[in-house]
Amino acid sequence: MKRNQKKTEPPKTGQRQHIAFRMNFLFVAIFVLFSLLIFRLGYMQIVKGEDYTRSLERTEEIAVNTSTPRGRIFDRAGKVLIDNDAKNAITYTKTSSTTTKEMLALARKLAKLIDQDTRRVTTGDKRDFWILLNPVKAADKVPKEEQTALSKDEKKSQKEIQQQINQLTRDRITDEELATLSAEDLEVLAIYREMMAGYAYSPQIIKSDGVTDKEFAVVSERLDQLPGVNTTTDWDRVKKSDSAILGSTTSSGEGIPRTHLDYFLARDYSRNDRVGRSYLESYYEDLLKGQKTIVKNIKDRTGKVVETKTVKEGIPGKDLVLTTDTNLQTALEDVVSNKLLRLKQGPNTGALESAFLVMLDPNNGEILSLVGKKVVKDESTGRWAIQDYTFGTFTSAYEMGSTVKLATMLTGYNEGVAKIGEVKIDQPINIGGRYKRSLFNPNGRVALNDISAIGRSSNVYMFRIAMGLGNANYRPGQGLPIDVKAFDTFRENFAAFGLGVKTGIDLPGEYTGVTGTETIPGKLLDFSIGQFDTYTPLQMAQYVATIAADGNRIAPKILKEIREPSPDGEVLGELVEETPIQVLNHLKNSQVEIDQVKKGMHYVYYGANGTASGLLAGAPYTGAGKTGTAESFYYTGNKSNPVIPTINLSHVGFAPADKPEVAYSVIVPYISTNTKRYPSATASEIAKEALDVFFEQKRQRNSQADGATPDVKIQK
């Protein structure tokens, strides 16, 4: 038994030795790896540190925005109203390390290659340039003794003292010294001033007007010798319509107007960016401006650009399609211009200066035509000439006379002081011995219902509504105490039509008119017949359109559609958005009351005693309207004769009478200084001619609709 027993090691001893070996091997491996890591880090920091730093500095990126063409503006038929004209341009981009000496040397090189206009060079520019060219002589302009004396002023900082010294230096440069600048110097200066105007890494246009093909080619061939200079394409804004409401833009030289600098800079504009200056170009700036090309300049630590990358291609601005029709607009402008010129050649027209016509679609608020014309003396010929005054349709206001009686009647219904079909006696009103009467009835008694009161334009019917609003107890020959709250009641009701308030049109600078401040009884009566507060031609169009639309007051709009940029100005881009119809409010009147007023407007044209009876006789369309005459005052600005009594004529309406397609207002202010005899039918004649044009053009479009090839293709 003892011989069969073997002496063996405990089984766990060998296992422990194996584990110890592996642990030692692992520790050695970790030690080696850490040693290699530390060695690598040391190598990168100590040996290669400067190389990596230089590499990092060399790839510093600076984003630069470059301009893109603005969006085009079309009329509703696709005719271009404002376009972009591509032209050659030469630009310069300076870096943060570019010195004055380098820019001056570059300007001298460019001056030998291009002709630069020097008319924009100012006397201040010349003085600064003279100092640059004559530093020693400039330093002597303010002697050291004088500089020392100036520096003793404890009330001024060192910066202010230096500014004073610099200003004295400029002021003491004589005309004779400036005259030493040669024509070549001035051309170099003209280029240099443009180079200085730009920001670091932002392209600045040196020349874009009149860059010849030869100049463009010569500069392009030498770009490697002209650091920072580039040849590119710029854009001119080209107006193909004289309408002032299209607005204008600043030039690249003007850049952002100072009055709006902070606003645009906060929106990532550059100081030299061209922006909309007025009206549509300004109002729709965000749509028209487009998105700039974003370029990244990669520079080294010296500030030198070593590579340029385009990060994002620019996108031209959105195209705008307006609600107006150029053919209609042109024809109606001729109607108003011709009438205005003929009137001005007649007697008693010393105050006559303008006329207005507004047409819009009462169903959606689309402006079909805005016409404003002003007659002025052409100094070169001595003859009367016509100027565009379109913006006057919403920036000038006048007493409108009887055309507001539709609102007066509906106010009477709404406030319970007039009833459907109610008869009132029209006879002269005697307030304290002063008479107020209707033009058609100077002395008699005429019974009128609400329809005939509108059709015959009864002042007295409206006076009685006003007295009802003011809780007045009328006694012939006595005073007329009223509740002055009636003025507010009138204005609140009139505002529902758009009278005395903003219409909501998508154009800047809209005027709301003058609100009278007197509260005497006679002024309340005057208010009811349009002889107190003033309104704009556009307000009058919205007012009558509200009646045509059965009480819906719709904001007038000039923008119909927003589209993607047209590729060629002939094919409209894809539709982005159609501007929605904006209903501002609805009249409180019932449909029956609105229809009753429409009957009165129908009477105006077709009633035996209507104020425009026979105007539409024989026309292939029907209409409903209202005429107006207001006594007004023209302020001359002449101390010897500051105020001249005049007459304003107005006319509003819609057609066809049963399904209105167009609402219109015509205003001819200050038509005559003879308040007894004047061409009273003028506004009605303009309205009739305008309607004839509108429906004739509609007939022509309908006749050409079948099989006709459209002038402008629409990209879908």
Phi and psi in degrees as a GROMACS rama.xvg file:
@    title "Ramachandran Plot"
@    xaxis  label "Phi"
@    yaxis  label "Psi"
@TYPE xy
-67.4025  -32.6146  LYS-2
-71.7759  -25.6804  ARG-3
-81.1778  -9.57821  ASN-4
-87.5255  130.13  GLN-5
-108.922  141.796  LYS-6
-85.2482  112.858  LYS-7
-122.202  160.595  THR-8
-77.6263  151.508  GLU-9
-59.5053  135.92  PRO-10
-59.2539  -28.4273  PRO-11
-81.4069  -15.507  LYS-12
-67.9452  -46.2219  THR-13
-64.166  -35.6362  GLY-14
-64.5102  -40.1896  GLN-15
-66.2467  -37.3132  ARG-16
-65.8037  -38.5566  GLN-17
-65.1436  -41.7783  HIS-18
-65.003  -41.1754  ILE-19
-61.8816  -38.9397  ALA-20
-64.5199  -42.5913  PHE-21
-67.597  -37.2819  ARG-22
-65.3451  -42.0319  MET-23
-63.0768  -40.4698  ASN-24
-63.8376  -40.4475  PHE-25
-63.7414  -44.9703  LEU-26
-60.8305  -40.8758  PHE-27
-64.1392  -42.3356  VAL-28
-62.8154  -43.7432  ALA-29
-62.2983  -41.3608  ILE-30
-60.9589  -42.4798  PHE-31
-65.8078  -43.1855  VAL-32
-63.4349  -45.0075  LEU-33
-62.7926  -37.6721  PHE-34
-63.2037  -42.9439  SER-35
-63.8803  -41.1606  LEU-36
-62.6772  -46.2321  LEU-37
-63.4004  -39.6253  ILE-38
-63.3709  -41.6533  PHE-39
-66.0761  -43.5535  ARG-40
-62.607  -42.3624  LEU-41
-62.1984  -40.8699  GLY-42
-62.4295  -43.7179  TYR-43
-67.4107  -38.712  MET-44
-80.034  -41.5595  GLN-45
-88.3484  -49.0502  ILE-46
-82.256  -46.144  VAL-47
-103.134  3.86501  LYS-48
-56.16  -47.7182  GLY-49
-66.506  -35.4241  GLU-50
-63.1911  -44.0151  ASP-51
-67.2058  -36.9064  TYR-52
-62.1666  -44.8546  THR-53
-63.6403  -38.822  ARG-54
-63.7525  -41.2693  SER-55
-64.1022  -44.9187  LEU-56
-62.8456  -33.8991  GLU-57
-71.2518  -21.366  ARG-58
-108.602  24.2393  THR-59
-68.3211  128.683  GLU-60
-107.227  136.96  GLU-61
-126.837  120.744  ILE-62
-79.7378  135.951  ALA-63
-129.417  133.612  VAL-64
-97.3746  134.144  ASN-65
-119.233  145.692  THR-66
-70.82  158.433  SER-67
-130.425  161.492  THR-68
-61.2516  144.1  PRO-69
-73.7702  159.231  ARG-70
-67.9618  151.295  GLY-71
-79.859  162.563  ARG-72
-123.166  126.274  ILE-73
-116.362  158.709  PHE-74
-85.4389  179.618  ASP-75
-66.1072  -21.0198  ARG-76
-91.243  0.744605  ALA-77
92.0651  12.1125  GLY-78
-83.6976  132.89  LYS-79
-71.4802  127.042  VAL-80
-101.707  -36.4711  LEU-81
-135.812  128.316  ILE-82
-126.945  176.573  ASP-83
-114.864  134.116  ASN-84
-110.745  112.77  ASP-85
-68.8902  143.435  ALA-86
-150.389  156.669  LYS-87
-67.7292  148.174  ASN-88
-146.671  150.06  ALA-89
-118.405  125.708  ILE-90
-120.048  165.087  THR-91
-138.391  136.021  TYR-92
-123.211  115.043  THR-93
-93.1148  158.623  LYS-94
-105.063  174.195  THR-95
-69.2057  -18.4729  SER-96
-103.2  0.69394  SER-97
-66.6331  131.375  THR-98
-95.3261  161.177  THR-99
-60.0646  -40.0165  THR-100
-61.5515  -41.2794  LYS-101
-66.6685  -41.4901  GLU-102
-66.281  -39.2346  MET-103
-63.7868  -42.9951  LEU-104
-63.4541  -39.5124  ALA-105
-67.0954  -39.1835  LEU-106
-61.66  -37.98  ALA-107
-65.0687  -38.1091  ARG-108
-65.6345  -44.7082  LYS-109
-64.3841  -37.2867  LEU-110
-60.3726  -24.9504  ALA-111
-82.1551  -13.4103  LYS-112
-106.213  -26.275  LEU-113
-131.515  157.574  ILE-114
-96.2137  120.836  ASP-115
-110.937  131.34  GLN-116
-67.5311  131.186  ASP-117
-104.144  6.48882  THR-118
-67.8078  -22.8445  ARG-119
-84.2033  -6.88588  ARG-120
-70.2727  126.152  VAL-121
-98.125  169.055  THR-122
-61.7374  -37.5445  THR-123
-62.4926  -39.2914  GLY-124
-61.2324  -42.746  ASP-125
-63.3573  -40.8718  LYS-126
-63.6381  -45.5154  ARG-127
-62.533  -37.8414  ASP-128
-70.3275  -37.9835  PHE-129
-61.9892  -41.3087  TRP-130
-62.3745  -40.2157  ILE-131
-63.6626  -37.7689  LEU-132
-82.729  -22.8391  LEU-133
-129.515  65.4432  ASN-134
-63.7323  -35.8547  PRO-135
-69.244  -48.7712  VAL-136
-63.039  -36.8541  LYS-137
-64.7933  -38.7772  ALA-138
-64  -28.7707  ALA-139
-78.9115  -8.83907  ASP-140
-65.2441  -34.0082  LYS-141
-120.85  97.8044  VAL-142
-57.5907  157.588  PRO-143
-59.9031  -35.2771  LYS-144
-61.6253  -42.1832  GLU-145
-68.3602  -38.7258  GLU-146
-62.8894  -40.1452  GLN-147
-62.5167  -42.7498  THR-148
-63.3995  -40.441  ALA-149
-66.3274  -35.0943  LEU-150
-70.5328  -12.147  SER-151
-82.3179  -6.42563  LYS-152
-73.6705  104.831  ASP-153
-73.902  -13.966  GLU-154
-78.8529  -12.6707  LYS-155
-114.046  145.848  LYS-156
-78.019  167.481  SER-157
-61.3092  -34.9454  GLN-158
-65.7479  -43.3685  LYS-159
-66.2077  -37.2719  GLU-160
-64.7452  -42.8678  ILE-161
-65.2311  -37.6571  GLN-162
-62.9152  -37.963  GLN-163
-66.2265  -40.9704  GLN-164
-64.1472  -42.9784  ILE-165
-62.0627  -40.4665  ASN-166
-67.276  -40.5586  GLN-167
-62.0763  -38.5944  LEU-168
-61.0019  -45.9948  THR-169
-63.6257  -44.3134  ARG-170
-64.7648  -26.2447  ASP-171
-92.4761  3.23712  ARG-172
-77.3601  123.851  ILE-173
-83.517  163.34  THR-174
-63.9224  -34.4015  ASP-175
-63.3542  -39.0696  GLU-176
-68.1381  -39.7977  GLU-177
-65.8308  -30.8679  LEU-178
-67.6738  -14.7961  ALA-179
-74.4723  -13.6345  THR-180
-70.4291  120.45  LEU-181
-77.9958  172.389  SER-182
-61.0307  -36.7137  ALA-183
-66.3383  -39.2724  GLU-184
-62.2338  -42.5116  ASP-185
-66.0524  -34.7258  LEU-186
-68.5194  -40.1116  GLU-187
-62.0004  -41.9064  VAL-188
-62.0396  -43.2189  LEU-189
-59.5869  -37.362  ALA-190
-73.7843  -42.997  ILE-191
-62.1315  -41.1341  TYR-192
-64.0821  -33.3163  ARG-193
-70.9388  -37.2199  GLU-194
-64.7718  -39.1239  MET-195
-70.6561  -24.5782  MET-196
-72.4539  -19.3142  ALA-197
-83.2656  164.434  GLY-198
-92.9237  158.31  TYR-199
-59.8399  132.455  ALA-200
67.4527  10.1918  TYR-201
-113.499  120.393  SER-202
-58.6271  132.762  PRO-203
-119.04  128.397  GLN-204
-71.2487  122.995  ILE-205
-88.8162  -43.2263  ILE-206
-152.776  129.989  LYS-207
-134.036  -21.915  SER-208
-89.1732  119.455  ASP-209
76.4421  24.2608  GLY-210
-71.3514  114.955  VAL-211
-76.6347  161.267  THR-212
-60.3727  -36.5364  ASP-213
-65.2191  -45.548  LYS-214
-61.8375  -43.3943  GLU-215
-60.6003  -43.6198  PHE-216
-70.0322  -43.1825  ALA-217
-62.4342  -44.8707  VAL-218
-66.9937  -41.3193  VAL-219
-59.786  -37.3941  SER-220
-69.5858  -20.7355  GLU-221
-115.155  22.7958  ARG-222
-61.4859  -31.5328  LEU-223
-69.3001  -18.2803  ASP-224
-97.4598  -4.02186  GLN-225
-123.656  77.6485  LEU-226
-58.2899  126.748  PRO-227
94.45  -16.7315  GLY-228
-86.2429  144.222  VAL-229
-146.659  154.533  ASN-230
-109.892  133.688  THR-231
-150.74  -168.07  THR-232
-113.295  131.968  THR-233
-114.66  176.236  ASP-234
-133.726  135.165  TRP-235
-102.41  138.152  ASP-236
-82.8501  121.532  ARG-237
-115.763  117.222  VAL-238
-89.9279  128.941  LYS-239
-110.308  16.2779  LYS-240
-142.124  147.495  SER-241
-88.2202  -1.39004  ASP-242
-62.5429  123.894  SER-243
-67.8273  -24.6946  ALA-244
-70.7471  -13.3469  ILE-245
-65.0303  -27.8292  LEU-246
83.4283  -170.362  GLY-247
-147.394  168.966  SER-248
-121.885  161.217  THR-249
-76.9857  162.633  THR-250
-90.0264  169.929  SER-251
-65.2034  -28.6252  SER-252
-71.4785  -36.6691  GLY-253
-75.5054  -43.2749  GLU-254
66.6556  -149.311  GLY-255
-75.1303  131.327  ILE-256
-60.5918  142.825  PRO-257
-58.1998  -34.3663  ARG-258
-65.3076  -20.4012  THR-259
-120.335  17.2831  HIS-260
-60.2818  -51.1113  LEU-261
-61.3895  -39.2651  ASP-262
-59.5061  -48.2391  TYR-263
-76.452  -37.2795  PHE-264
-62.6535  -33.8419  LEU-265
-69.214  -13.9694  ALA-266
-108.832  27.5714  ARG-267
68.7773  28.5109  ASP-268
-88.302  159.683  TYR-269
-100.138  157.231  SER-270
-60.5846  -31.5173  ARG-271
-94.2435  11.5767  ASN-272
-70.3696  142.811  ASP-273
-83.4064  133.932  ARG-274
-134.491  161.438  VAL-275
-63.7578  132.296  GLY-276
-96.8038  -32.0579  ARG-277
-155.063  157.625  SER-278
46.5495  -130.706  TYR-279
-61.4481  -39.5123  LEU-280
-60.7325  -33.1162  GLU-281
-85.2996  -45.6884  SER-282
-61.472  -38.5333  TYR-283
-107.806  33.5576  TYR-284
-54.3384  -44.6524  GLU-285
-61.1354  -32.2579  ASP-286
-82.9882  -39.5692  LEU-287
-77.6478  -26.2225  LEU-288
-69.3517  -27.9493  LYS-289
75.9882  -174.493  GLY-290
-113.376  130.868  GLN-291
-71.7501  152.914  LYS-292
-70.9229  131.62  THR-293
-104.239  118.447  ILE-294
-117.387  137.498  VAL-295
-107.481  122.656  LYS-296
-92.8298  123.474  ASN-297
-98.9151  120.058  ILE-298
-121.338  161.325  LYS-299
-93.5856  -176.907  ASP-300
-69.2286  -14.0273  ARG-301
-85.281  -5.0903  THR-302
92.7448  -0.81693  GLY-303
-78.1924  132.487  LYS-304
-76.357  120.94  VAL-305
-103.341  -16.0489  VAL-306
-160.832  146.435  GLU-307
-125.156  130.505  THR-308
-125.248  136.344  LYS-309
-86.9293  113.341  THR-310
-85.2035  -39.514  VAL-311
-147.187  124.564  LYS-312
-70.2051  143.336  GLU-313
-71.5312  155.424  GLY-314
-125.238  124.328  ILE-315
-56.8057  157.826  PRO-316
-63.9382  159.643  GLY-317
-66.2834  146.598  LYS-318
-85.2392  144.096  ASP-319
-112.602  132.455  LEU-320
-108.801  120.146  VAL-321
-86.796  166.716  LEU-322
-83.2295  -15.5824  THR-323
-79.0426  154.745  THR-324
-113.568  122.141  ASP-325
-60.4238  -41.6774  THR-326
-62.5991  -44.2036  ASN-327
-65.9469  -44.7042  LEU-328
-59.5907  -46.167  GLN-329
-63.0464  -44.0816  THR-330
-64.458  -41.1949  ALA-331
-72.4133  -32.6922  LEU-332
-62.1846  -38.1373  GLU-333
-64.9255  -40.7976  ASP-334
-58.8414  -49.8988  VAL-335
-69.1788  -42.9679  VAL-336
-62.5314  -45.9853  SER-337
-63.2899  -41.9546  ASN-338
-65.0424  -41.3025  LYS-339
-65.6153  -42.114  LEU-340
-64.5421  -42.06  LEU-341
-64.694  -40.5413  ARG-342
-62.9717  -43.6054  LEU-343
-63.6673  -25.0453  LYS-344
-81.1524  -5.84412  GLN-345
-90.4716  -177.478  GLY-346
-78.6626  161.714  PRO-347
59.0541  34.8714  ASN-348
-113.086  24.9557  THR-349
-61.0522  -28.5086  GLY-350
-97.6117  -15.3969  ALA-351
-65.0072  127.741  LEU-352
-144.453  -12.8092  GLU-353
-155.751  166.173  SER-354
-154.53  150.912  ALA-355
-136.658  147.915  PHE-356
-144.765  125.117  LEU-357
-122.603  131.811  VAL-358
-126.53  132.917  MET-359
-144.376  162.342  LEU-360
-86.9787  114.046  ASP-361
-69.075  -12.9377  PRO-362
-84.1284  -23.7941  ASN-363
-139.525  -2.09551  ASN-364
82.3618  4.51167  GLY-365
-68.4881  127.126  GLU-366
-74.2892  119.44  ILE-367
-89.9171  -31.8232  LEU-368
-161.339  134.556  SER-369
-121.615  113.488  LEU-370
-122.138  122.498  VAL-371
-136.196  125.65  GLY-372
-129.143  144.245  LYS-373
-126.862  138.354  LYS-374
-101.877  128.942  VAL-375
-135.535  160.156  VAL-376
-84.0735  125.164  LYS-377
-80.3799  110.357  ASP-378
-63.2873  -28.8933  GLU-379
-75.9109  -32.5921  SER-380
-109.627  -18.7494  THR-381
78.2938  6.0532  GLY-382
-101.898  163.034  ARG-383
-76.1878  139.379  TRP-384
-133.569  159.773  ALA-385
-104.325  133.808  ILE-386
-115.968  151.679  GLN-387
-70.9166  134.894  ASP-388
-140.792  39.2197  TYR-389
-56.7214  -41.7637  THR-390
-64.776  -16.0793  PHE-391
-65.6138  -17.8721  GLY-392
-64.961  -21.1456  THR-393
-131.453  5.99896  PHE-394
-119.992  1.29395  THR-395
-128.87  145.041  SER-396
-134.868  149.698  ALA-397
-144.64  162.385  TYR-398
-69.8389  129.405  GLU-399
-101.222  -11.7385  MET-400
71.4791  -147.974  GLY-401
-66.6388  -11.7465  SER-402
-61.856  -19.2287  THR-403
-83.433  -3.41764  VAL-404
-64.7286  -21.8962  LYS-405
-62.8343  -42.6457  LEU-406
-69.0549  -35.8645  ALA-407
-63.0515  -43.9239  THR-408
-64.1154  -45.0615  MET-409
-67.9591  -30.5277  LEU-410
-65.7898  -41.9053  THR-411
-59.6603  -44.484  GLY-412
-60.0814  -48.2323  TYR-413
-63.3211  -35.2461  ASN-414
-95.4911  2.50088  GLU-415
78.605  19.0914  GLY-416
-107.985  5.48204  VAL-417
-146.333  149.184  ALA-418
-128.458  156.166  LYS-419
-57.8353  124.876  ILE-420
76.7598  3.70989  GLY-421
-65.4702  136.604  GLU-422
-98.6256  131.986  VAL-423
-128.64  151.267  LYS-424
-88.0735  125.574  ILE-425
-93.895  111.903  ASP-426
-152.745  157.678  GLN-427
-53.914  137.578  PRO-428
-95.9733  128.147  ILE-429
-110.865  107.902  ASN-430
-113.448  104.663  ILE-431
59.0008  34.6428  GLY-432
89.6174  -3.15802  GLY-433
-107.902  130.155  ARG-434
-99.0662  142.111  TYR-435
-130.197  130.879  LYS-436
-144.984  172.124  ARG-437
-86.9241  147.528  SER-438
-64.0414  -37.5313  LEU-439
-78.753  -10.4494  PHE-440
-139.16  79.4103  ASN-441
-71.3154  -26.4138  PRO-442
-137.652  -21.156  ASN-443
-87.8516  -168.053  GLY-444
-122.247  122.872  ARG-445
-131.3  126.581  VAL-446
-85.4248  127.294  ALA-447
-131.763  139.382  LEU-448
-91.4994  -178.069  ASN-449
-65.4142  -35.5065  ASP-450
-66.9236  -49.3175  ILE-451
-70.6586  -26.5947  SER-452
-63.7129  -37.9859  ALA-453
-73.4486  -47.6726  ILE-454
-61.5978  -38.3735  GLY-455
-95.2891  -3.33326  ARG-456
61.2475  61.1981  SER-457
-77.1247  119.297  SER-458
-70.7213  -42.2884  ASN-459
-65.0384  -39.4066  VAL-460
-56.441  -42.767  TYR-461
-70.5561  -35.7337  MET-462
-59.0477  -40.7725  PHE-463
-68.0616  -33.6084  ARG-464
-64.4212  -43.9247  ILE-465
-62.1744  -41.6606  ALA-466
-65.448  -35.0748  MET-467
-64.6656  -40.5436  GLY-468
-64.4718  -34.126  LEU-469
-90.7669  7.37854  GLY-470
53.0558  39.2198  ASN-471
-85.9526  146.43  ALA-472
-109.58  95.6149  ASN-473
-75.2411  126.535  TYR-474
-130.1  113.924  ARG-475
-50.2336  131.951  PRO-476
86.821  -11.5167  GLY-477
-105.061  174.646  GLN-478
-67.5956  169.849  GLY-479
-131.262  81.5677  LEU-480
-62.6805  137.029  PRO-481
-134.491  159.83  ILE-482
-85.7653  114.138  ASP-483
-65.8893  -12.0689  VAL-484
-63.9847  -15.4225  LYS-485
-62.0073  -30.9012  ALA-486
-60.7898  -45.2815  PHE-487
-65.1808  -38.7666  ASP-488
-61.8187  -44.521  THR-489
-59.0686  -50.4983  PHE-490
-66.8481  -35.8637  ARG-491
-63.591  -40.8391  GLU-492
-70.1011  -41.9052  ASN-493
-64.4636  -34.3007  PHE-494
-62.5524  -29.1644  ALA-495
-64.6811  -20.5275  ALA-496
-92.6973  -9.92876  PHE-497
98.4849  8.94966  GLY-498
-89.7395  124.057  LEU-499
83.1974  5.5071  GLY-500
-134.701  169.905  VAL-501
-70.3847  139.299  LYS-502
-78.5008  -19.9511  THR-503
91.8154  12.7983  GLY-504
-64.9007  148.282  ILE-505
-86.7992  58.3644  ASP-506
-141.8  143.967  LEU-507
-81.0774  157.908  PRO-508
84.4929  17.4295  GLY-509
-64.9463  137.091  GLU-510
-103.106  142.113  TYR-511
-99.4769  -7.70094  THR-512
99.0721  179.131  GLY-513
-101.741  131.473  VAL-514
-100.543  120.364  THR-515
-63.4175  148.539  GLY-516
-106.636  -20.6319  THR-517
-70.4762  148.751  GLU-518
-126.888  27.1348  THR-519
-77.2206  156.495  ILE-520
-55.2642  -41.953  PRO-521
-60.5664  -34.0345  GLY-522
-71.3438  -29.9507  LYS-523
-65.8744  -41.1809  LEU-524
-65.6286  -40.5597  LEU-525
-61.4737  -38.8329  ASP-526
-56.4959  -40.9367  PHE-527
-66.7702  -18.3532  SER-528
-117.406  20.5739  ILE-529
74.3625  32.978  GLY-530
-119.165  28.6665  GLN-531
-137.01  -76.5997  PHE-532
-72.7099  159.131  ASP-533
-114.392  152.088  THR-534
-136.697  158.131  TYR-535
-89.4863  158.545  THR-536
-56.9472  -35.868  PRO-537
-68.6038  -39.9593  LEU-538
-59.6292  -39.2854  GLN-539
-66.6945  -35.7584  MET-540
-68.407  -42.384  ALA-541
-64.7381  -38.1058  GLN-542
-59.0196  -50.0769  TYR-543
-74.8712  -28.541  VAL-544
-66.5204  -32.4854  ALA-545
-63.3596  -39.1959  THR-546
-68.9553  -42.3066  ILE-547
-61.4976  -33.6167  ALA-548
-90.8265  22.6481  ALA-549
58.4037  36.2178  ASP-550
102.143  -4.5227  GLY-551
-84.9419  117.557  ASN-552
-90.3816  112.845  ARG-553
-107.174  136.042  ILE-554
-66.1814  126.738  ALA-555
-68.8342  145.58  PRO-556
-136.987  146.003  LYS-557
-104.657  -19.0191  ILE-558
-97.4819  122.278  LEU-559
-94.296  -48.2699  LYS-560
-142.736  153.445  GLU-561
-112.594  128.821  ILE-562
-129.626  158.309  ARG-563
-64.99  156.858  GLU-564
-56.8307  135.438  PRO-565
-71.0897  136.42  SER-566
-70.7518  -23.651  PRO-567
-143.476  2.43275  ASP-568
82.7113  -0.426195  GLY-569
-114.48  -37.2251  GLU-570
-100.033  118.413  VAL-571
-67.587  141.809  LEU-572
-73.022  177.625  GLY-573
-62.7899  140.854  GLU-574
-66.8431  125.587  LEU-575
-95.4575  -47.6917  VAL-576
-160.128  139.447  GLU-577
-102.253  126.474  GLU-578
-63.4474  132.822  THR-579
-76.126  160.502  PRO-580
-76.9954  130.278  ILE-581
-115.361  103.947  GLN-582
-84.4089  115.106  VAL-583
-79.7851  -38.0638  LEU-584
-170.085  171.888  ASN-585
-124.909  138.674  HIS-586
-60.6988  148.638  LEU-587
-77.5697  -11.2941  LYS-588
-69.0905  152.42  ASN-589
-77.2998  164.029  SER-590
-63.7407  -34.0957  GLN-591
-62.4413  -41.845  VAL-592
-67.0016  -41.7058  GLU-593
-64.6758  -41.6511  ILE-594
-63.7784  -34.7261  ASP-595
-64.6198  -40.3717  GLN-596
-66.7091  -38.3275  VAL-597
-60.3979  -35.5214  LYS-598
-64.6026  -38.3775  LYS-599
-64.1919  -38.9803  GLY-600
-67.0494  -34.7727  MET-601
-65.0928  -38.133  HIS-602
-60.4946  -36.0517  TYR-603
-54.4233  -42.4226  VAL-604
-88.9297  -31.9786  TYR-605
-120.343  -10.5789  TYR-606
-73.3006  152.74  GLY-607
-60.1275  -35.0492  ALA-608
-110.233  17.4776  ASN-609
-63.0499  146.392  GLY-610
-68.7357  -14.9717  THR-611
-129.144  36.1857  ALA-612
-60.6642  133.146  SER-613
84.9017  -4.62343  GLY-614
-59.7035  -40.3072  LEU-615
-102.672  16.3664  LEU-616
-59.4312  128.686  ALA-617
82.1408  -4.22994  GLY-618
-72.1671  146.092  ALA-619
-79.6158  18.5817  PRO-620
-144.677  163.566  TYR-621
-111.081  163.394  THR-622
-152.921  171.223  GLY-623
-142.024  132.575  ALA-624
-152.399  -174.339  GLY-625
-154.924  133.266  LYS-626
-96.0504  162.456  THR-627
-152.997  142.38  GLY-628
-135.637  130.444  THR-629
-130.847  136.453  ALA-630
-76.8949  130.899  GLU-631
-138.653  179.946  SER-632
-134.473  129.809  PHE-633
-100.016  123.039  TYR-634
-93.6656  114.383  TYR-635
-83.1214  -26.3688  THR-636
80.688  1.91274  GLY-637
-94.2136  121.001  ASN-638
-61.6228  -34.5504  LYS-639
-73.8153  -26.7124  SER-640
-146.946  71.0854  ASN-641
-70.1199  -28.4708  PRO-642
-131.255  131.643  VAL-643
-119.183  125.975  ILE-644
-65.617  134.108  PRO-645
-139.9  -177.743  THR-646
-126.86  133.549  ILE-647
-104.947  136.993  ASN-648
-113.449  141.956  LEU-649
-142.445  159.985  SER-650
-156.121  130.116  HIS-651
-130.55  157.825  VAL-652
175.318  -175.574  GLY-653
-149.468  159.918  PHE-654
-156.547  153.146  ALA-655
-60.4719  161.028  PRO-656
-65.9989  -35.4742  ALA-657
-85.5579  -37.7995  ASP-658
-132.079  83.5754  LYS-659
-59.6072  131.554  PRO-660
-109.872  -22.2776  GLU-661
-145.162  136.596  VAL-662
-116.243  148.934  ALA-663
-147.701  154.014  TYR-664
-139.008  140.808  SER-665
-127.255  130.1  VAL-666
-131.722  126.786  ILE-667
-125.096  91.2594  VAL-668
-78.7305  151.821  PRO-669
53.4004  41.8301  TYR-670
-66.6867  -28.7734  ILE-671
-153.747  147.044  SER-672
-92.9848  -1.24166  THR-673
-98.359  103.032  ASN-674
-80.5731  0.537863  THR-675
-101.869  -37.5827  LYS-676
-128.946  121.31  ARG-677
-156.496  159.589  TYR-678
-72.7844  80.849  PRO-679
-66.9403  -20.2151  SER-680
-90.9253  2.63294  ALA-681
-56.5712  -51.681  THR-682
-62.2376  -38.2853  ALA-683
-66.6238  -38.5393  SER-684
-63.6949  -41.5509  GLU-685
-63.2476  -43.2148  ILE-686
-59.7919  -43.9729  ALA-687
-64.3232  -46.2566  LYS-688
-62.6534  -38.2196  GLU-689
-65.7484  -41.9844  ALA-690
-64.9675  -39.9824  LEU-691
-59.2611  -44.1587  ASP-692
-62.6411  -46.7377  VAL-693
-58.7577  -49.8956  PHE-694
-76.9401  -26.6417  PHE-695
-69.2905  -41.9535  GLU-696
-66.177  -36.1867  GLN-697
-62.3744  -42.7087  LYS-698
-61.62  -42.0056  ARG-699
-64.9811  -39.828  GLN-700
-64.1537  -41.957  ARG-701
-65.6473  -37.3608  ASN-702
-71.2406  -24.4557  SER-703
-95.6519  -4.53379  GLN-704
-63.6233  -41.3762  ALA-705
-76.3606  116.254  ASP-706
75.3165  5.27218  GLY-707
-78.4739  145.876  ALA-708
-92.6079  120.162  THR-709
-65.4273  146.86  PRO-710
-66.4044  -32.3189  ASP-711
-126.244  126.722  VAL-712
-81.6574  145.446  LYS-713
-112.252  124.685  ILE-714
-82.5287  126.549  GLN-715
